[in-house]
Amino acid sequence: MKKIIIAEDDKFLSSAYRLKLAKAGFDVQIVSDGQELLEILEKYIPDLILLDLVMPVVDGFTALKSIRLNPKFKPIPVIVASNLGQKEDIDKAKELGISDFVVKSDLSLDMLIEKINKLIS
């Protein structure tokens, strides 16, 4: 079973992601900020990370930098799902080595599963 960590501080959205991804056959772990993401990576290595950028404690950009600096985590594909859709934010995330960027308001859960399957199937 493929493993996914969802780093999302919106409880409703993270629950929706979890339900849809679990139904699609993924093992899903949810964290609500970048600090929790970095902590869980020490004991749970996922096949993919779904990352929000605007989160409390440690934001997504900072967490992403830490992930990409660690050789153990660097190969993990990261899809950013954010409401920050400005070109500067997308470019900054791409420079940090993301696999894909989706704007939450434009995202259907079926499209998300399609993107995930392309990256880790």
N, C-alpha and C positions, 0 to 999 in steps of 0.2 A: 504494500500500500504506500503510495506517494505521500510525503509529509509536507504540510504547508504551515508557515507561521503567518498570522495576520496581525499586523501592528496597526491598530485603529482605536482611537479613543471614543468614537461614537458607538455607544452600546447597541443601539438599534441596528446600525449598519454592520457591525461586527457579527451580530447574531444572524443577520440575513446572509452574510458571507458564509458563516459556519454551516448553517442549514443547507444551503445550496451546494457547497463544496463537499460536505459529508455525504449528501445524496449522490454526488457524482463519484464517490468512492475514495475521497481523500481523508487522511488523518489530519485534523486541524487543531492547531494551538492558537489561542488568542492572547495578545498582550495589549495593554492600553497606552504604552508610551515607549520611547526609544530605549530608556534605561532597562525596562523589563525585557525588551527584545535582546539587548546585548547580554543580559543575564541568562535568559533561556537558551541562547546559542551555546552556552558552555556545556549544556547537558542534552540538548535536542537539536540535531543537525537536520534541517529541512531540505527538501528538494527544491523549494521555492519560498520566497518571502513576498508577501503583499504588504506594501509599506505606505502609510499615510505620511505626509510631510509635516502637517501642523498638529503636533501632539504636546502634551505637558511634559515636564521634567527634562527629557532629551528629545529634541525634534527629529524629524525624519532625515533631514540633510546630515545632521551630526552623527546619527546612528549609521547612516549609509557610509559616511567617511570611515568610521571605525570598522565596519564590516569589510570594506574594500582594502583596508590597511592590514587586515589579518589574513595571512595566506591560507589558513584553515577555512575561512568563510568566503574568501574572495570569489571562488567559482560558483557560489549559489546565485541562481538567477533572481533578480529583484524586479517586480512590477510595482511601480509607484501608482497609487490610486489617490488622487488629491483633487481638491477644488482649486488649487493654485494652477491655473491654466495659462499663465502669461509665458511668453516665449523665454524670458530670462530664467524662470523657474524650471521649465522643461530643459533648457540648455544646461543649467547647472546640474540637474539630476543626471542628464546624459553624460556630462563630463565626469561624474562620479561613478559611472559604469552600470547604469540600470539596463535592464533588458527591454523594458517597455514602459510607457507612461500613458495613463488613462485619466481623463477628467471624470470625477465621480458622477457629476450631473449628466454626463453623456453615456454612462456605463450601464449596460444590462448585465445581469448575472450570467446569462447564457454566453454573452460575448466574453466575459471574464474567463469562464471555463474554457472556451475555445482558445483564448490567448495562453492560458496556463498549459493546456494540453500540447500546444505547439512547442512550448519551451521545455517541457519535462516528459513528454511521452517517449 
